[in-house]
Amino acid sequence: MNRDIAPTIGRSRAFLTVFLKEVKENLRDRRTLISAFLTGPLLGPMILVMLLNITLNRELDKAEKPLPVPVIGAEYAPNLIAALKVDGIVPTPPIANPELAVRKQDADIVLRISPDFGRAWRKGEPVQVQLIFDSSQRDANTAVMRVSQLVETYARQQGAMRLVARGLSPSTAWPVVAAKRDQATAQARAALMFSILPYFFVLTVFMGGMYLAIDLTAGERERQSLEPLFANPVPRWKILAGKLVAICVFATASLLISLAAFAVVGRFIPTEKLGMELDLGLGFGSRVLLLMLPLIVLLAALQSLVAAFAKSYREAQTYVSLLMFVPVIPSILLSTMPIKSQAWMYAVPLLGQHIGIMQLLRGDGVDAQQLVLCLLGSLAAAALGVLVTVRLYQSERLAISG
């Protein structure tokens, strides 16, 4: 990218001059535009809605449509097979090695009925039915659950009939009944499925400002345009401020596009079929934007700081790409170590945003104290990052390439 730098920048308008210059020039940079306005904000929503639609439709098909199940020993329990057929299970011919078949995913589940089923049944003894499956195959979970529930339902019905035949009440077999009272709302259940959204938003902000941050530091250093810029009689913190605000503008625009995209694609996810509710509309988007604002400044400062240590654009890409792993830490932490959120967690950058966005997804909202902690904690970290970057910009070595 060719850069024409004015020989002198007025002190009073230095910040605005640098800001407008960087925004104008990077609006002509195809790589920056694709990263900030296409790849980051739109790729995530498209991938998420595609994967969820494929997964949900497959799971719903397995839960509703006739399910073929290989049955070994079907002739030993004709009544059980008939009951399964009524509920959509289609018995198929037995297979020689059911254990190997489920491991190779040739079958989701295999039903094996013991040869002594009839004899034990007539004596009123417990009978055995084996459900052969591989729990490590996630794609088979719906089929396994469906068959298991049908077999258990049949067992309870037959057990009740045995008690009635002996003049006993069916409730005799169940002296204690656990009454389940699920307090999860439809929106809270949806939050579990969309727990990756906070990471998508942080990644969008990161991608939105990444190439701009690299170009405004390592890129200009490689093109040897920083030195004439620093030669102007302007405090360097004003130059840095103009660059940081330009990065923040691109990152914020990227986040806004992402929020709008999720609001649109969220309407095409069939959550209602699963008894869930998803609200990614204007209210959700505005609250997410508020939570993310100080984080945008922090990430812009970190990207500029890391890129400033590189002597070339390619080297800076490597350094900043490694920094991209930092935003995933809260997601990994909360998914592997489910913990109850504490007040102090909201003051931790990234972690506070993750917890806050998850609460918004659940429909619980973020109260004033949590919001203040989240904003103040991230703003303090952002201020520290900016101060460190300002100190680095005071170094004469920054303007030297090679």
Order of alpha helices (4+ residues) and beta strands (2+ residues): alpha-alpha-alpha-beta-alpha-beta-alpha-beta-alpha-beta-alpha-alpha-alpha-alpha-alpha-alpha-alpha-alpha-alpha-alpha
